[in-house]
């Protein structure tokens, strides 16, 4: 479904991605792990066209989307729940979800809304509440739900467990597993390597803007280098 090949991305004169290659097959969860500053978020943002890749290709469902505008990429079926949630703090929960659905046909809205409320019942209770007054976990649920309202075929999740209590993290990963079992393809960036790789069909390890390891989720969980660096406090 998604093929990233030889991707180079710069911030000014600083090269953040050095020829990155990843593949995401339809129906898979693919996890990307690595330390802070490894380039994980830059990769997700480059897939969405901001920042624009300097070299390389991003191919989605057989179409080269490397030079498309972000709104065109969203319309083709890619949605992102960004790092730090970035919800509209002064808008209500419902208004945030309406913003997520802006690229879809209006007749789908009520059914899609009910579906995300089934995934995250607390959002239904909070739908008239401003997003900025939600807890961190509730804001993360809202960020994921808002992305799902665009009816994506590929969901990009950037650090969904960041700063959350363990019980909330467990709930978030449960939902990711559920939507994948229903057919959603997911590219997951996550520092919590154990949860990310346990859920993943395939995984990649990024360091200094390069992919340094890849394999199935179970292979990476068992890899001595990965265990020392990401699973044992290294």
C-alpha positions as CSV (number, residue, x, y, z in Angstrom):
1,X,0.0,0.0,0.0
2,X,2.8,2.4,0.9
3,X,6.3,2.3,-0.4
4,X,8.9,4.9,0.7
5,X,12.2,4.7,-1.2
6,X,15.4,6.6,-1.0
7,X,13.8,9.5,0.9
8,X,15.9,12.5,1.8
9,X,14.4,15.4,3.8
10,X,16.1,18.6,4.9
11,X,15.3,21.3,7.5
12,X,17.2,24.2,5.9
13,X,20.8,22.9,5.4
14,X,20.4,20.0,7.9
15,X,19.6,16.6,6.4
16,X,17.0,14.9,8.7
17,X,16.4,11.7,6.6
18,X,19.2,9.9,4.7
19,X,17.7,7.7,2.0
20,X,14.9,6.0,4.1
21,X,13.2,2.9,2.7
22,X,10.1,1.4,4.3
23,X,7.1,-0.6,3.0
24,X,3.7,-0.9,4.5
25,X,1.4,-3.7,3.2
26,X,-2.3,-3.4,3.2
27,X,-3.9,-4.6,6.5
28,X,-0.7,-4.5,8.5
29,X,0.5,-2.6,11.5
30,X,4.0,-1.4,10.9
31,X,5.9,0.1,13.8
32,X,8.8,2.5,13.6
33,X,10.9,2.8,16.8
34,X,14.0,4.8,17.7
35,X,15.3,7.4,20.1
36,X,14.3,11.1,20.2
37,X,15.6,12.9,17.2
38,X,16.0,9.8,15.1
39,X,13.8,11.2,12.3
40,X,10.6,9.2,13.0
41,X,8.3,12.2,13.0
42,X,10.0,13.8,10.1
43,X,9.3,10.6,8.1
44,X,5.6,10.7,8.9
45,X,5.4,14.4,8.0
46,X,7.3,13.9,4.8
47,X,4.8,11.2,3.8
48,X,2.1,13.8,4.2
49,X,4.1,16.4,2.2
50,X,5.3,18.8,4.9
51,X,8.2,19.1,4.9
52,X,8.6,18.1,1.3
53,X,11.1,15.4,0.5
54,X,14.2,16.7,-1.4
55,X,14.8,13.3,-3.1
56,X,13.2,9.9,-3.2
57,X,9.7,8.8,-3.7
58,X,6.5,8.1,-1.7
59,X,4.1,5.8,-3.5
60,X,0.7,5.2,-2.1
61,X,-1.6,2.6,-3.6
62,X,0.4,2.7,-6.8
63,X,0.5,6.5,-7.2
64,X,3.5,8.7,-6.6
65,X,2.3,11.3,-4.0
66,X,5.8,12.8,-3.3
67,X,5.0,16.2,-4.8
68,X,1.3,16.4,-3.9
69,X,-0.1,19.0,-1.5
70,X,-1.0,17.7,1.9
71,X,-4.8,18.2,1.4
72,X,-4.6,16.0,-1.8
73,X,-2.7,13.3,0.2
74,X,-5.5,13.3,2.8
75,X,-8.2,13.1,0.2
76,X,-6.4,10.0,-1.3
77,X,-6.8,8.2,2.1
78,X,-3.9,9.0,4.5
79,X,-4.6,10.5,7.9
80,X,-2.3,11.4,10.7
81,X,-2.8,11.7,14.5
82,X,0.3,13.9,15.1
83,X,2.7,13.9,18.0
84,X,1.5,16.1,20.8
85,X,-2.2,15.5,19.7
86,X,-2.6,19.0,18.3
87,X,-6.3,19.1,18.7
88,X,-8.2,22.4,18.4
89,X,-8.2,23.3,22.1
90,X,-10.9,26.0,21.9
91,X,-13.3,23.8,19.8
92,X,-15.6,21.2,21.4
93,X,-14.9,17.5,20.9
94,X,-17.7,17.4,18.4
95,X,-16.3,20.3,16.4
96,X,-12.9,18.6,16.4
97,X,-14.5,15.5,14.9
98,X,-16.4,17.6,12.4
99,X,-13.0,19.1,11.3
100,X,-11.7,15.6,10.8
101,X,-14.6,14.8,8.5
102,X,-14.2,17.8,6.3
103,X,-12.9,15.9,3.3
104,X,-15.6,13.2,3.4
105,X,-19.1,13.0,2.1
106,X,-21.7,14.5,4.6
107,X,-23.9,11.4,4.5
108,X,-21.2,9.3,6.2
109,X,-20.8,11.7,9.2
110,X,-23.4,10.3,11.6
111,X,-22.4,6.7,11.1
112,X,-18.7,7.5,11.4
113,X,-19.4,9.6,14.5
114,X,-21.2,6.8,16.2
115,X,-18.3,4.4,15.3
116,X,-15.7,6.6,17.0
117,X,-18.0,7.1,20.0
118,X,-18.2,3.3,20.3
119,X,-14.4,3.1,20.3
120,X,-14.0,6.0,22.8
121,X,-17.2,6.2,24.9
122,X,-15.7,9.0,27.0
123,X,-15.7,11.3,23.9
124,X,-19.5,10.9,23.5
125,X,-19.9,12.1,27.1
126,X,-17.5,15.0,26.5
127,X,-18.7,15.9,23.0
128,X,-19.9,19.4,24.1
129,X,-16.7,20.0,26.1
130,X,-13.8,22.1,24.8
131,X,-10.9,20.0,23.6
132,X,-8.4,21.9,25.7
133,X,-10.2,20.9,29.0
134,X,-9.8,17.2,28.3
135,X,-7.2,15.1,30.1
136,X,-4.1,14.0,28.2
137,X,-5.5,10.6,27.5
138,X,-8.8,12.0,26.3
139,X,-7.0,14.4,24.0
140,X,-5.1,11.5,22.5
141,X,-8.3,9.6,22.0
142,X,-9.8,12.7,20.3
143,X,-6.7,13.0,18.0
144,X,-7.1,9.4,16.8
145,X,-10.9,9.7,16.5
146,X,-10.5,13.0,14.5
147,X,-8.1,11.2,12.1
148,X,-10.5,8.3,11.7
149,X,-13.3,10.7,10.8
150,X,-11.6,11.3,7.5
151,X,-12.2,7.7,6.5
152,X,-8.5,6.9,5.9
153,X,-7.1,3.7,4.3
154,X,-3.8,4.4,6.0
155,X,-3.6,5.8,9.5
156,X,-0.3,7.4,10.7
157,X,0.0,7.5,14.5
158,X,2.9,9.5,16.0
159,X,3.7,8.7,19.6
160,X,0.1,7.9,20.8
161,X,1.3,6.7,24.2
162,X,3.5,9.8,25.0
163,X,3.0,11.1,28.5
164,X,0.0,8.9,29.3
165,X,-0.7,6.7,32.3
166,X,-0.1,3.0,31.9
167,X,-3.9,2.1,31.9
168,X,-4.6,4.7,29.2
169,X,-1.7,3.4,27.2
170,X,-3.2,-0.1,27.4
171,X,-6.5,1.3,26.2
172,X,-5.0,3.2,23.3
173,X,-3.1,0.1,22.0
174,X,-6.2,-2.0,22.4
175,X,-8.0,0.4,20.1
176,X,-5.2,0.3,17.6
177,X,-5.3,-3.5,17.5
178,X,-9.1,-3.4,17.1
179,X,-9.2,-1.0,14.2
180,X,-6.4,-3.0,12.5
181,X,-8.4,-6.2,12.9
182,X,-11.3,-4.4,11.2
183,X,-9.0,-3.8,8.2
184,X,-7.3,-0.5,8.9
185,X,-3.6,-0.2,7.9
186,X,-1.5,1.5,10.5
187,X,2.0,3.0,10.4
188,X,2.9,3.6,14.1
189,X,5.7,5.7,15.4
190,X,6.3,4.9,19.1
191,X,9.0,5.1,21.7
192,X,7.3,2.4,23.8
193,X,9.1,-0.4,21.8
194,X,7.5,-3.3,23.6
195,X,3.9,-2.3,22.9
196,X,4.7,-1.2,19.4
197,X,6.6,-4.3,18.3
198,X,4.2,-6.7,20.1
199,X,1.4,-5.2,18.0
200,X,3.3,-5.0,14.7
201,X,3.3,-7.3,11.8
202,X,6.6,-5.6,10.7
203,X,8.9,-3.2,12.4
204,X,11.7,-0.8,11.6
205,X,14.4,0.7,13.8
206,X,15.6,4.2,12.9
207,X,18.7,6.0,14.1
208,X,20.2,9.3,12.9
209,X,17.7,9.6,10.0
210,X,18.4,6.0,8.7
211,X,16.7,2.7,8.9
212,X,19.2,0.4,10.7
213,X,17.2,-2.7,11.4
214,X,13.9,-4.2,10.1
215,X,12.0,-7.4,10.4
216,X,8.8,-8.8,11.9
217,X,7.6,-7.5,15.2
218,X,8.6,-10.7,16.9
219,X,12.0,-10.8,15.3
220,X,12.8,-7.3,16.5
221,X,11.5,-8.1,20.0
222,X,13.9,-11.0,20.1
223,X,16.8,-9.1,18.6
224,X,19.7,-8.6,21.1
225,X,20.5,-5.1,19.8
226,X,16.9,-4.0,20.1
227,X,16.5,-5.5,23.5
228,X,19.6,-3.7,24.9
229,X,18.8,-0.3,23.3
230,X,15.0,-0.1,23.7
231,X,13.6,-2.9,26.0
232,X,16.0,-2.9,28.9
233,X,16.4,0.8,29.7
234,X,19.4,1.2,27.4
